[in-house]
Amino acid sequence: MTRKSVTRMQRARTAGRRAPSARAHSGRFPSPFSVPEKVLAEAFRSQFPHWADTFDCNTPSSQCTLSSKRVVPSARRAIVAAAFGAATNGAVRRQIKGKSALAVVVIVPGPSWVRPVCDWFVERFGDRWQTITSESVKMPHQKSEQNSEVASYLAHGSPVVGFAVERDALPASLTAAADLTIRIRSPGGATIGRAIRMFTGCRVPACIDENIAKRLEFYDLVAAFRTGSSPAEIVARIRKATTVVSEVALIERLPNLEDAVEYGAARVWGLALARDIADYRAGNLDWEDVDRGAVLHSEPGLGKSLYARILAKACGIPLVALRSPIYSRARQATWIR
């Protein structure tokens, strides 16, 4: 046997010993890509529940897969999802996802929230839910019919959910049988921040005051969420809308000058000024004949600034507030001009 033959034989034996080892190694350490996508998706859900909307959940759960591209929810969906998430926890949401014939009452912050929350709920938890809204229960005979329907749905194993601003606006058969009552609060800073993060996918400003959306209706918030906007721009729009709505609400709550008898002579003068301005607008009086102004003097906190707002409302003109260096030192006078 030649030296070359011996060398070939040794190489063959070495290759034969290595082959089983390679097979055993590959069997012991499977490729990470052999893990079913369903398992990966469920693991992701459990670790990151706030990003559940990035799953394609319009398909059955057995076909849910991780999306390769981030799904951007609409402004309406992001706001409702964030508000609903703040009002519930994982246990409640799992209970709603279950197969039980539950009776659920959802209380929303205002009338403009009823339809968006109802639509989102059905989209999120399935159309097996029978829905009732306060919009569909207005007359006594409608309430009676809804009572019968709710009882029939629950008796046949169908879950029922009702949406309203006040619990009493829903059928008594639903509120009496309710297994869960979910109260969605007017969104605060944390909820607004979560909605913005869902909508933009970007980091949200750290300091969002809790009353940022105070008095805003649902669609006032939606109008602030615009495609392509940064989180800071959305926050700025919400703050501006809150300021405008607060000013309008303040004007609406002001008393009439005719009823403000506590102002005495200032009330009489203000009523005369309001009549003069009305005559000027009608063309019955020249502007030179309209009284040019007055100075109110009193101790601080007795209603001088409030009187100026009441007078502006009576005259139907905007109020422009300025500080005079002469009077601002003493803080005991308000100059109305």
Buried (B, 14 or more C-beta within 10 A) or exposed (E): EEEEEEEEEEEEEEEEEEEEEEEEEEEEEEEEEEEEEEEEBBEBBEEEEEEBBBBEBEEEEEEBEEEEEEEBBEBBBBBBBBBBBBBBEEEBBEBBEEEEBBBBBBBBBEBBBBBBBBBBBBBBBEEEBBBBBBEBBEEEEEBBBBBEBBBEBBEEEBBBBBBBBEBEBBBEBBBEBBBBEBEBEBBBBEBBBBBBBBBBEEEBBEEBEEEBBBBBBBBBBBBBBEEEBBBEBBBBBBBEBBEEBBEEEEBEEBEEBEEBEEBEEBBEBBBEBBBBBBBBEEEEBEEEEEEEEBEBEEEEEEBBBBBBBBBBBBBEEEBEEEEEEEBEEEEEBBBBE
